[in-house]
Each structure stands twice: as C-alpha cells, then as structure tokens.
Amino acid sequence: MSSKLNRLMTDLPSGAVAASAWLAKQGISRQLVRKYLASGWLKAFGRGAFVRPHDSVDWLGGVYALQQLGLPVHVAADTALVLKGYGHFLPLGGQQRAYLFGERRNNLPAWFRGHAWQVKIRVSFPKLFDLAEPTGFTDFRYGAFTVRISAPERAILELLHLATTNDTINYAIELMAGLGSLRPQVVQVLLQGCRSVKVKRALLWMAEQAQHEWVSHLDLSRLELGKGTRLFYRGGTVNKKYHITVPQPQELPDA
C-alpha cells in the first residue's frame, strides 16, 4: 500500500464522505482517485464525493464532509437537542427531518443536496445572532468522527426561531422542560447576541414556566427585549411580563 493511500485510509473515518476538494488537500490527485476507484479502495458517492467501499454512510457522514471542507454549517435546533439526548426526531410527511443552519448563505455540494438521505435535510441561513459565539457550539461524537452541532443553549433558541405553528411551539415547551441544566452564562451571551426579540421573550417565558433555576442567574437588564406585543402563539393570551402571546394555561403541554 502506497504512503498516500495508507494516509487516506487513516485520515478518512469509517462512515464519512470524502469530497474531491478534501482529497486534493491531502495530495490525492484525480488520477489517483480513479486508480483507487478501479482498485476498489474507494467507491463513488455522487459527483465529486467518495466513501470506503463497504461503509454504511448516513447524513452525519455527509455533514462531516461539509465541515471538513470548511463550510460554515452545523446541526441545529431540535436536531442538535435530539443528538444530545433531549427529545426525539419528529416525522415530516412520514419522513424524519434534520436541520442544518449556516452562518452565511452558500450552495452546498450537489452530492449532498442530491443524495437520498434517510432524513429530510432542511438547510436554513437565518441571521439569528450577531456573532458565532464559540460557547454556543459543541462537538458530537458519532462513530469514528465528530461533527459540530449547536449546544443546547443555542439549539433551543434556533428551535424557537423555527417555531411558527402552535404545534411546534408546544413541542419547544416540552423540550424546554428537560433543559434544567443549561449554563446561564452561555444563555446570557447568546441572548445578548440574538437579533430576534420574539425568540428572546419566548425563551425567557418558557424557562420561567419550567421553573428552571438558571433563569435567576440571568441579567435581564442587559437584554434588548424591544417594545410592543409580539404574536407568538396564535389564539393565546398575552403574557404581561414579556408582552408575547402564549398558550392559555389549559393549553400548555401536560397542563
């Protein structure tokens, strides 16, 4: 086995996708790729992407490749919460869905967009935060590799950004009930950098409803919560503290 092939077999984790651009950075030319394909060391995985011949590759193996290419995308919202052990995947039209957020709009490679993953990939590029606060992310170990995902403190804010129906809001309330161990210093920084007044108000209201102790450590005087009432929950009642529409007491999950 040549030194380059030996290094490739060491550097390419089992279950991960290797994109052409990543292979080129490893010093593996297109000619070598063709040789490895012919010899059975690699198998094509869409245009410009490859995998080990006997690997089982799922969507996280694709996300790993995107991040290895330097694309600013991460596993977000309730998908990140599920990976950390909170909640469960919700089906979307009979198929589970997974959220990816990007820090800036870009075109993901065709091999990723066109592949029939086991989940429905939803990619979003919201301008939810002023800065990409490092403590808002964490690494998730998946088999032989790790991917960058939102930490729970950021993920719940991302989920609230996506929550546009009463059902998804109720789902967020249910997830919040299990987030009693959030780090208040991280929540504080993320709230200060969050651009959505509605998301900030909703998180504070939900956390107080869940009676989480970490809420008492937040400095609300440092948060820009805007003015006026925001529509959050349709057909709800206005919470007088945060001026946001919320479910009636009898409509709250497990009320």
C-alpha positions as CSV (number, residue, x, y, z in Angstrom):
1,M,0.0,0.0,0.0
2,S,1.4,3.4,-1.0
3,S,2.1,6.0,1.6
4,K,-0.7,8.3,0.3
5,L,-3.3,5.5,0.2
6,N,-2.2,4.4,3.7
7,R,-2.6,8.0,5.0
8,L,-6.0,8.3,3.3
9,M,-7.2,5.1,5.0
10,T,-6.0,6.5,8.3
11,D,-7.4,10.1,7.8
12,L,-10.8,9.1,6.3
13,P,-13.0,7.9,9.1
14,S,-15.3,5.0,8.6
15,G,-18.8,6.2,7.8
16,A,-17.7,9.5,6.4
17,V,-17.8,11.0,2.9
18,A,-14.6,12.3,1.3
19,A,-15.1,15.2,-1.1
20,S,-12.9,15.8,-4.1
21,A,-11.7,19.1,-2.7
22,W,-10.7,17.4,0.6
23,L,-8.9,14.7,-1.2
24,A,-7.0,17.3,-3.2
25,K,-5.8,18.9,0.0
26,Q,-4.5,15.5,1.1
27,G,-2.4,15.5,-2.0
28,I,-4.5,12.9,-3.8
29,S,-5.0,13.8,-7.5
30,R,-7.9,13.0,-9.7
31,Q,-5.7,10.4,-11.4
32,L,-5.0,8.7,-8.0
33,V,-8.7,8.8,-7.2
34,R,-9.5,7.0,-10.5
35,K,-6.8,4.4,-9.5
36,Y,-8.3,3.9,-6.1
37,L,-11.8,3.5,-7.6
38,A,-10.6,0.9,-10.1
39,S,-8.7,-0.9,-7.3
40,G,-11.7,-0.9,-5.0
41,W,-10.2,1.3,-2.3
42,L,-12.9,3.9,-2.8
43,K,-16.5,4.0,-4.1
44,A,-18.2,6.9,-5.8
45,F,-20.9,8.6,-3.7
46,G,-22.4,11.1,-6.1
47,R,-20.5,13.5,-8.2
48,G,-17.2,14.6,-6.6
49,A,-17.6,12.5,-3.4
50,F,-16.4,9.1,-2.3
51,V,-16.6,6.7,0.5
52,R,-14.9,3.5,1.6
53,P,-16.4,0.6,-0.5
54,H,-18.2,-1.3,2.3
55,D,-19.1,1.7,4.5
56,S,-22.7,2.5,5.6
57,V,-22.9,6.3,5.3
58,D,-25.7,8.4,6.7
59,W,-26.4,12.1,6.7
60,L,-24.0,12.8,9.6
61,G,-21.2,11.4,7.5
62,G,-22.2,13.9,4.8
63,V,-22.2,16.8,7.4
64,Y,-18.7,15.7,8.5
65,A,-17.5,16.1,4.9
66,L,-19.1,19.6,4.6
67,Q,-17.4,20.7,7.7
68,Q,-14.1,19.3,6.6
69,L,-14.5,21.5,3.5
70,G,-14.7,24.5,5.8
71,L,-18.4,25.2,5.0
72,P,-19.9,27.1,7.9
73,V,-22.9,24.7,8.5
74,H,-23.8,22.9,11.7
75,V,-26.5,20.6,13.0
76,A,-29.1,22.9,14.6
77,A,-32.3,23.4,16.5
78,D,-34.1,20.4,17.9
79,T,-32.0,18.1,15.7
80,A,-29.0,19.1,17.9
81,L,-31.1,18.6,21.0
82,V,-32.1,15.1,20.0
83,L,-28.4,14.2,19.4
84,K,-27.6,15.4,22.9
85,G,-30.4,13.2,24.3
86,Y,-33.3,15.6,24.5
87,G,-36.5,14.7,22.8
88,H,-36.9,12.6,19.7
89,F,-36.9,13.1,15.9
90,L,-40.3,14.2,14.6
91,P,-41.5,12.9,11.3
92,L,-42.3,15.2,8.4
93,G,-44.8,13.8,6.0
94,G,-43.7,10.2,7.0
95,Q,-40.0,11.0,7.0
96,Q,-37.8,12.3,9.8
97,R,-36.2,15.7,9.2
98,A,-32.9,17.2,10.3
99,Y,-32.0,20.9,10.5
100,L,-28.7,22.4,9.4
101,F,-28.0,26.1,9.9
102,G,-25.4,28.1,8.0
103,E,-23.7,31.2,9.1
104,R,-23.8,32.6,5.6
105,R,-25.7,31.6,2.5
106,N,-23.8,29.2,0.3
107,N,-24.6,26.4,-2.2
108,L,-24.0,23.0,-0.6
109,P,-22.3,20.5,-3.0
110,A,-24.6,18.7,-5.4
111,W,-23.6,15.3,-4.0
112,F,-25.0,16.3,-0.6
113,R,-28.1,18.1,-1.9
114,G,-29.0,15.3,-4.3
115,H,-28.4,12.3,-2.1
116,A,-31.5,10.3,-0.8
117,W,-30.6,10.6,2.9
118,Q,-32.6,8.7,5.5
119,V,-33.9,12.0,6.8
120,K,-35.2,15.1,5.1
121,I,-32.5,17.7,5.3
122,R,-33.7,21.3,5.9
123,V,-31.0,23.9,5.4
124,S,-31.5,27.4,6.7
125,F,-29.3,30.5,6.8
126,P,-31.0,32.7,9.4
127,K,-29.4,35.9,10.7
128,L,-30.3,35.0,14.2
129,F,-27.2,36.0,16.0
130,D,-24.8,38.9,15.7
131,L,-21.7,36.7,16.1
132,A,-21.0,33.0,16.1
133,E,-20.4,32.7,19.8
134,P,-18.0,29.7,20.3
135,T,-19.6,28.5,23.5
136,G,-22.9,28.1,21.5
137,F,-21.4,25.0,19.8
138,T,-20.2,21.6,20.8
139,D,-18.8,18.5,19.2
140,F,-20.9,15.4,18.8
141,R,-19.1,12.1,18.6
142,Y,-20.6,9.8,16.0
143,G,-18.8,6.6,15.5
144,A,-15.3,7.3,14.2
145,F,-15.7,11.1,13.7
146,T,-17.2,14.2,15.3
147,V,-19.5,16.9,13.8
148,R,-20.1,20.4,15.0
149,I,-23.6,20.9,16.5
150,S,-25.4,23.6,18.4
151,A,-25.0,23.4,22.2
152,P,-28.4,23.0,23.9
153,E,-28.4,26.8,24.9
154,R,-28.2,27.8,21.2
155,A,-30.3,24.9,19.9
156,I,-33.4,25.9,21.9
157,L,-33.1,29.5,20.5
158,E,-32.8,28.1,17.0
159,L,-35.8,25.9,17.5
160,L,-37.8,28.9,18.7
161,H,-36.8,30.8,15.6
162,L,-38.3,27.9,13.5
163,A,-41.4,27.5,15.7
164,T,-44.1,29.2,13.6
165,T,-47.1,27.0,14.5
166,N,-48.8,26.2,17.8
167,D,-47.8,22.5,17.5
168,T,-44.1,23.4,17.1
169,I,-44.3,25.8,20.0
170,N,-45.8,23.2,22.2
171,Y,-43.0,20.8,21.1
172,A,-40.5,23.5,22.1
173,I,-42.2,23.9,25.5
174,E,-41.9,20.2,26.1
175,L,-38.2,20.2,25.2
176,M,-37.6,23.2,27.5
177,A,-39.0,21.2,30.4
178,G,-35.9,19.0,30.2
179,L,-33.4,21.8,29.9
180,G,-32.8,22.4,33.5
181,S,-29.0,22.1,33.2
182,L,-28.4,25.0,30.7
183,R,-25.4,27.1,31.5
184,P,-26.7,30.6,32.5
185,Q,-23.5,32.4,31.4
186,V,-23.9,30.9,27.9
187,V,-27.6,31.7,27.7
188,Q,-26.8,35.2,28.7
189,V,-24.2,35.7,26.0
190,L,-26.5,34.2,23.3
191,L,-29.5,36.2,24.4
192,Q,-27.4,39.4,24.2
193,G,-26.3,38.5,20.7
194,C,-29.7,37.3,19.5
195,R,-31.4,39.5,17.0
196,S,-34.9,38.3,17.4
197,V,-36.9,40.0,20.2
198,K,-39.7,37.4,19.9
199,V,-37.3,34.5,20.3
200,K,-35.7,36.1,23.4
201,R,-39.0,36.8,25.0
202,A,-40.3,33.3,24.2
203,L,-37.2,31.6,25.8
204,L,-37.5,33.6,29.0
205,W,-41.2,32.9,29.3
206,M,-40.7,29.2,28.7
207,A,-37.8,28.9,31.1
208,E,-39.8,30.6,33.8
209,Q,-42.8,28.3,33.1
210,A,-40.5,25.3,33.5
211,Q,-39.2,26.8,36.8
212,H,-35.6,26.4,35.8
213,E,-33.1,27.6,38.5
214,W,-30.7,29.0,35.9
215,V,-33.1,31.7,34.9
216,S,-32.5,33.5,38.2
217,H,-28.8,34.0,37.2
218,L,-29.7,35.9,34.0
219,D,-29.3,39.7,33.9
220,L,-32.4,40.8,32.0
221,S,-31.3,44.5,32.2
222,R,-28.6,43.7,29.7
223,L,-31.0,42.3,27.2
224,E,-32.7,44.3,24.4
225,L,-36.3,43.0,24.6
226,G,-37.9,45.7,22.4
227,K,-41.3,47.3,22.8
228,G,-44.9,46.3,22.0
229,T,-46.6,42.9,21.9
230,R,-45.3,40.1,19.7
231,L,-47.5,37.4,18.3
232,F,-46.0,34.0,19.2
233,Y,-48.8,31.6,20.0
234,R,-52.0,32.0,17.9
235,G,-55.2,32.3,19.8
236,G,-53.3,32.6,23.1
237,T,-53.2,35.1,25.8
238,V,-50.8,38.0,26.3
239,N,-48.1,37.4,29.0
240,K,-47.9,40.7,30.8
241,K,-44.2,40.4,31.8
242,Y,-42.8,39.6,28.3
243,H,-45.6,41.0,26.1
244,I,-45.9,38.0,24.0
245,T,-48.9,35.8,23.2
246,V,-48.6,32.4,24.9
247,P,-50.9,29.4,25.3
248,Q,-53.8,29.5,27.7
249,P,-53.0,27.6,30.9
250,Q,-55.2,24.8,29.9
251,E,-53.5,24.5,26.5
252,L,-50.0,24.1,28.0
253,P,-48.5,20.6,27.4
254,D,-49.2,18.3,30.3
255,A,-51.2,21.1,32.0
